[in-house]
């Protein structure tokens, strides 16, 4: 009996230590969430227009996730850039076991050296916390960017709130609002209002008709049906 109790306790402890994985994109419209992609999961983002950008490729790597070309480390340069961000899922916080939540930390790098042209090394570190309060998803994601390309070091703090609605025959919907406050010299606080449409288990579409604030040259924008980002999972 004692052995059975010990084994049961070890199993429960191991379950608590496993980071939260998600089938839907592990980001909001532009704010990272505390979950990471499951092992072997892969997704591609295709997006059009707007001042926000997200990971072009997300690959699940066990307790972590590799994000390629997220637009977080380098933005608005007007030149071809590439970057890599590694996101590590962490175990649940002690003292918050009664609240369903997820936590992750991440770091990114972007290096470019063009002969006779642009040359920089940009770095970024961040963390994301998401609380799942029944039908409400709340996230906070502070990010510190060493922006060698624009000779600026700054802090971005992302906040998001999404309402999970009941599943319908046309999929599920998450109306949401996201805010990214920044200390950067060349961009302002950005607000995005829209809806996430989980069409099925493989396709998710973010539709953002309202964007307020200046980010790398983007002014206030109202568009219909809106700026869109399609996430396809494999």
C-alpha positions as CSV (number, residue, x, y, z in Angstrom):
1,X,0.0,0.0,0.0
2,X,2.8,2.4,0.9
3,X,4.6,1.6,-2.4
4,X,1.4,2.3,-4.3
5,X,1.0,5.7,-2.5
6,X,4.6,6.6,-3.3
7,X,4.2,5.7,-7.0
8,X,0.9,7.7,-7.2
9,X,2.6,10.7,-5.6
10,X,5.5,10.5,-8.0
11,X,3.1,10.3,-10.9
12,X,1.1,13.4,-9.8
13,X,4.3,15.3,-9.2
14,X,5.6,14.5,-12.6
15,X,2.2,15.6,-14.1
16,X,2.5,19.0,-12.3
17,X,6.0,19.5,-13.6
18,X,5.0,19.1,-17.2
19,X,4.6,22.5,-19.0
20,X,1.2,23.3,-20.5
21,X,1.0,22.4,-24.2
22,X,-1.7,23.8,-26.6
23,X,-3.2,22.7,-29.9
24,X,-4.2,26.2,-30.9
25,X,-1.5,28.8,-31.6
26,X,0.6,29.6,-28.5
27,X,0.2,33.3,-29.0
28,X,-2.7,35.7,-29.2
29,X,-3.0,38.3,-31.9
30,X,0.5,39.7,-31.0
31,X,1.0,38.7,-27.3
32,X,2.7,35.4,-26.4
33,X,0.9,32.9,-24.2
34,X,2.4,30.8,-21.4
35,X,1.9,27.5,-23.2
36,X,4.2,25.8,-25.7
37,X,3.5,23.6,-28.8
38,X,3.2,19.9,-28.1
39,X,6.1,17.6,-29.1
40,X,6.1,17.0,-32.8
41,X,3.5,19.7,-33.5
42,X,4.2,22.2,-36.3
43,X,2.3,25.2,-37.5
44,X,2.8,28.0,-40.1
45,X,1.5,31.5,-39.8
46,X,0.3,33.4,-43.0
47,X,-0.6,37.0,-42.3
48,X,-1.6,40.0,-44.4
49,X,-1.3,43.7,-43.5
50,X,-1.2,45.5,-40.2
51,X,1.4,46.5,-37.7
52,X,1.5,43.2,-35.8
53,X,3.3,40.1,-36.9
54,X,3.7,36.6,-35.5
55,X,5.8,33.5,-35.9
56,X,6.0,32.2,-39.4
57,X,6.9,28.8,-38.1
58,X,6.4,27.2,-34.7
59,X,7.8,23.8,-33.9
60,X,7.1,21.8,-30.7
61,X,10.2,20.4,-29.1
62,X,9.1,18.5,-26.0
63,X,9.1,21.0,-23.2
64,X,9.9,23.9,-25.5
65,X,9.0,25.5,-28.8
66,X,11.1,26.9,-31.6
67,X,9.7,30.1,-33.2
68,X,11.2,31.3,-36.5
69,X,10.7,34.8,-37.9
70,X,8.2,36.0,-35.3
71,X,9.0,39.7,-35.8
72,X,9.8,40.2,-32.1
73,X,13.5,40.6,-32.2
74,X,13.7,42.8,-35.3
75,X,10.8,44.9,-36.7
76,X,10.2,47.6,-39.2
77,X,13.7,47.7,-40.8
78,X,12.4,47.5,-44.4
79,X,15.0,44.8,-45.2
80,X,15.0,41.1,-45.3
81,X,15.6,39.8,-41.7
82,X,15.5,36.4,-40.0
83,X,15.4,35.5,-36.3
84,X,15.0,32.5,-34.0
85,X,13.2,32.4,-30.7
86,X,13.3,29.5,-28.3
87,X,10.4,29.3,-25.8
88,X,10.7,27.0,-22.7
89,X,7.6,25.9,-20.9
90,X,7.8,25.9,-17.1
91,X,5.9,24.0,-14.4
92,X,3.0,25.5,-12.5
93,X,3.7,28.1,-9.9
94,X,3.5,27.0,-6.3
95,X,0.5,28.4,-4.5
96,X,-1.5,28.8,-7.7
97,X,-2.6,25.2,-8.1
98,X,-6.3,26.2,-7.9
99,X,-6.0,28.4,-10.9
100,X,-5.4,26.8,-14.3
101,X,-2.4,28.6,-15.7
102,X,0.7,28.3,-17.8
103,X,4.1,29.9,-17.8
104,X,7.0,30.1,-20.2
105,X,10.3,32.0,-20.7
106,X,11.9,32.7,-24.1
107,X,14.9,34.3,-25.7
108,X,15.6,35.3,-29.3
109,X,18.4,36.4,-31.6
110,X,18.6,38.0,-35.0
111,X,22.0,38.6,-36.7
112,X,22.6,40.3,-40.1
113,X,25.8,41.3,-41.7
114,X,25.5,42.5,-45.3
115,X,28.8,43.3,-47.0
116,X,28.9,47.1,-47.3
117,X,25.4,47.3,-45.9
118,X,23.4,46.7,-42.7
119,X,25.0,45.0,-39.8
120,X,23.5,44.3,-36.4
121,X,23.0,41.7,-33.6
122,X,19.7,42.0,-31.9
123,X,18.7,40.1,-28.7
124,X,15.5,39.6,-26.8
125,X,14.4,37.9,-23.5
126,X,10.8,37.5,-22.4
127,X,8.3,35.7,-20.2
128,X,4.6,34.8,-20.7
129,X,2.0,34.0,-18.1
130,X,-1.5,32.9,-19.0
131,X,-4.4,32.4,-16.6
132,X,-7.4,30.3,-17.8
133,X,-10.3,31.5,-15.7
134,X,-13.2,29.4,-17.0
135,X,-14.2,31.2,-20.2
136,X,-11.6,34.0,-19.9
137,X,-8.0,33.9,-21.0
138,X,-5.7,36.5,-19.5
139,X,-2.1,36.9,-20.5
140,X,0.9,39.1,-19.7
141,X,4.2,39.0,-21.5
142,X,7.0,41.4,-20.8
143,X,9.9,41.4,-23.3
144,X,13.2,43.2,-23.2
145,X,14.8,43.9,-26.6
146,X,18.4,44.9,-27.2
147,X,17.9,46.6,-30.6
148,X,21.3,47.1,-32.2
149,X,19.7,47.8,-35.6
150,X,17.9,50.9,-34.3
151,X,20.4,51.7,-31.5
152,X,17.8,51.3,-28.8
153,X,17.1,49.1,-25.8
154,X,13.5,48.9,-24.7
155,X,10.8,47.0,-22.9
156,X,7.6,45.8,-24.4
157,X,4.8,44.7,-22.0
158,X,1.9,42.7,-23.7
159,X,-1.5,42.3,-22.1
160,X,-4.3,40.3,-23.6
161,X,-7.9,39.2,-22.7
162,X,-9.8,36.7,-24.7
163,X,-13.3,35.4,-24.1
164,X,-13.8,31.7,-25.0
165,X,-17.2,31.1,-26.4
166,X,-19.1,27.9,-26.8
167,X,-18.3,25.6,-29.8
168,X,-20.7,25.9,-32.8
169,X,-21.0,24.0,-36.0
170,X,-18.8,26.6,-37.6
171,X,-16.0,26.3,-35.0
172,X,-15.3,28.3,-31.8
173,X,-14.7,32.0,-31.4
174,X,-12.5,34.1,-29.0
175,X,-13.2,37.8,-29.1
176,X,-10.3,39.6,-27.6
177,X,-8.4,42.8,-27.0
178,X,-4.6,43.1,-26.7
179,X,-2.3,45.9,-25.6
180,X,1.4,46.2,-26.1
181,X,3.0,49.1,-24.1
182,X,6.5,50.0,-25.0
183,X,9.4,52.2,-24.0
184,X,10.9,52.2,-27.6
185,X,11.8,55.5,-29.2
186,X,10.2,54.8,-32.6
187,X,6.9,53.1,-31.7
188,X,3.9,53.8,-29.5
189,X,1.6,51.7,-27.4
190,X,-0.4,49.4,-29.7
191,X,-4.0,48.2,-29.1
192,X,-5.6,45.5,-31.2
193,X,-9.3,44.4,-31.1
194,X,-10.6,41.4,-33.0
195,X,-11.6,37.8,-32.8
196,X,-9.9,34.4,-33.1
197,X,-11.9,31.9,-35.1
198,X,-10.9,28.3,-34.5
199,X,-12.4,26.9,-37.7
200,X,-11.3,23.3,-37.0
201,X,-8.5,21.4,-35.3
202,X,-6.0,22.4,-38.0
203,X,-7.0,26.0,-39.0
204,X,-7.2,29.1,-36.8
205,X,-7.9,32.6,-38.2
206,X,-7.2,35.8,-36.3
207,X,-9.3,38.7,-37.6
208,X,-8.3,42.2,-36.3
209,X,-10.4,45.0,-37.8
210,X,-9.3,47.7,-35.3
211,X,-5.7,48.7,-34.5
212,X,-4.9,51.8,-32.5
213,X,-1.4,53.2,-32.1
214,X,1.8,53.6,-34.1
215,X,4.1,50.7,-34.4
216,X,7.1,50.9,-36.9
217,X,5.2,53.4,-39.1
218,X,1.7,51.9,-38.8
219,X,-0.9,54.4,-37.9
220,X,-4.4,53.9,-36.5
221,X,-6.2,51.4,-38.7
222,X,-9.8,50.4,-39.2
223,X,-10.4,47.8,-41.9
224,X,-13.1,45.3,-42.8
225,X,-13.0,42.3,-42.6
226,X,-9.7,43.3,-41.0
227,X,-6.1,42.4,-40.8
228,X,-5.8,38.6,-40.8
229,X,-3.5,35.9,-39.8
230,X,-4.0,32.2,-40.7
231,X,-2.4,29.5,-38.6
232,X,-2.2,26.1,-40.2
233,X,-1.2,23.1,-38.0
234,X,0.3,19.8,-39.2
